[in-house]
Every structure is written in structure tokens, then in C-alpha cells.
């Protein structure tokens, strides 16, 4: 079955910007204490449960994957964009990075202790998000952890230029309550929901939802 047009456009866009995206965001986490704190909470829960494989879904150039590894997690990355994966492998050769789609992961049932989707659900249309979260539930073991980060809102933002490149890319802002409802329907129990004010360069509030698999 052919990939949906939005998937093809997302892959093309991130392939085009991969190197410049990596360079521009390389030190971003150092300037975002709340983001680092959320990743730390995620890591602490996973390690308290004995650890295990953790997938950074939509990992881009691996900037969050390496942060998770530094927190003691057995982290690896998955991204739709071969260009992003090439950059990630070059920057972090000691970590695993796979080309793949998070909507159809090449992982067995209950294969993961946890997964992270850090600003990566924003490219999936609303109507396909229930299936996306069902796939997350399939690969995360019972009692495993999922952390999502996304921009708050109701609108779709179409980008025609980003990271110094012409492109065509839609990003979808989300309402935390709706995301939590979808996660519950997919078999997750919400454990934490947080919203912070925009930092410099951000236009909207930023949200985080931490959930545990009950499936």
C-alpha cells in the first residue's frame, strides 16, 4: 500500500534539512531545564522498574537519544528520514539508529520497556493518531512507560521554509486532554501531564504527557 502523502512529505522535508537541523538544535536541551527534567523523570521511572530497551521514536539526529543514554537508559532511535538517521549514526556511532516508521514498527510485541515520542506525533493527522498510539501500546510491555512532548493548540501549521531550506511540512498542535484520552483508549494510564509557557523562539505552550502501559 502506498504511503500517505503526508508521510512522504515529512520524510522529504526532514531529509532536506537533516544536517542544518542537527547543527541548529545541537545544544537546545542545555537551554531547556523543563525538558531535561521531564526526560529525567522518564528515565528514573524506567530505571526503577529495572530498565530495558527504550525507543526514541522520531529521533531525528539523535539529540534526545544521546540524552537518554546519558541518563542510563538502553536507548536507540527510529526515524522515518534516512537523512536524519545518517546524521545520527555519524554523530553517535556507539548508539543504534534505524530507519523506520513509528506507525508500523519492526519490533515484537512487548519488546520495549519504554518509548519516547519527542515532538514526533505532531506530523500524524488526527484521524491516524489512535492507530499510532495502539502501535505504541503493542511494542511497550505491560507496566512500561511512554513520554510524549508536543506544542499546545488546535491548528495545523504549514511550513514552506525551515532550517534554511524550502520545504512542505505540516505540524499539528495538540490539546493535552485529547492526547490523554487517546492514550487511555489505547491501553495507557496517564501518570503526569504538564504544560509550560513558551521559551524564547517558541510561539505556543509546550506540553508533556507521561503514561504507563496497562495492556
Buried (B, 14 or more C-beta within 10 A) or exposed (E): EEEEEBBEBBBBBBBBBBBBBBEEBEEEBEEBEEBBEBBEBBBEBBBEBEBBBBBBBBBBBBBBBBBBBEBEBBBBBBBBBEBBBBBBBEBBEEBBBBBBBBBEBEBEEBBBBBBBBBBBBBBBEEEEBEEBBBBBBBBBBEBBBBBBBBBBBEEEBEBEEBBEBEBBBBBBBBEBEEBBEBBBEBBBEBBBBBEBEEEEEEEBBBBBBBBBBEB
